[in-house]
């Protein structure tokens, strides 16, 4: 089982490198992004890194539609350069994400999870950026002693929509609404169904600072509503300080070429999920799992191609971390189960 998990995690890296040449064959090679040029970091990154919420969001987390004019550029008597037309093909291209996490067994309990998501843009009747239809699937496996009466296999299916709309040059609004079915597939009562969503505003006063305000409904019993409050500070293109709660992160650009940027980052936060399952005695139960984590990570992304919406290639990332404060909670007056701290391995790919 250990070898199988390692193989599944490592296979994501192999898939990333094998598919990358194909993707570049389908699109032009992105132009070189000079680190001295102004960054196009935007307000689309304001979402918690929690796995269940990450799957639901349909918009790219690091890019938005290039503005029709530069709101922070000083007025000039010189004639302005012609606007760069938006690549409609990139605007309507579906997005795919896959990730795998493994927390090795400690104290008799080991957890692994595998996530897939697909985001399909809808024709932008009201103008770009378009709304997204989001489809997601997550599989979680818990290896634990039978005495703990924990489910072994948990599934989650989700569907929803997300949309981001510009209000003016400095403000944007973002909306999300999703439904999810999370269960061991044996118990399918009402507690297996969850409604998630959120609405918040994003404010960009200048090229260095971004701010977000709002709230998210998580669908999780221990934390039903999550505030969205924080900022992203990018003093230069090679450094990004994400102060968004509950998952702050600091990223540093360590190398760059014509086709790839390599970022190293350190971050923290929490993760978990909520599922319905049937206990050994036949009764339905709702299980909530929560953990805190500290991670070191690496991410390779293609440089943003001018005039496109989203990346024109494959993004891959890998993390190693330490998880603590791990706890299983139950609805039906069953004592919580606390488990020992352990390590975390995670890898992901998106294209």
Secondary structure, DSSP 8 states (H G I E B T S, - for coil): -HHHHHHHHHHHHHHHHHHHHHHHHHS-------TTS-----GGG-S---HHHHHH--S-SS-----SS-TTS---SS---------HHHHT--EEEEEEEEEEEETTEEEEEEEEEEEEE---TT-SS--EEEEEEEEEEEE--GGG---SEEEEEEEEEEEEEE-SSSEEEEEEEEEEEEE-SS--SGGGEEEEEEEEEEE-SSSSEEEEEEEEE---SS-SEEEEEEEEEEEETTEEEE--BT--EEEEEEEE-SS-EEEEEEEEEEEEEEEEEE-TTS-EEEEEEEEEEEEEEEEEE----TT-SS-SS-EEEEEEEEEEEEEEEESSS---EE---EEEEEEEEE-
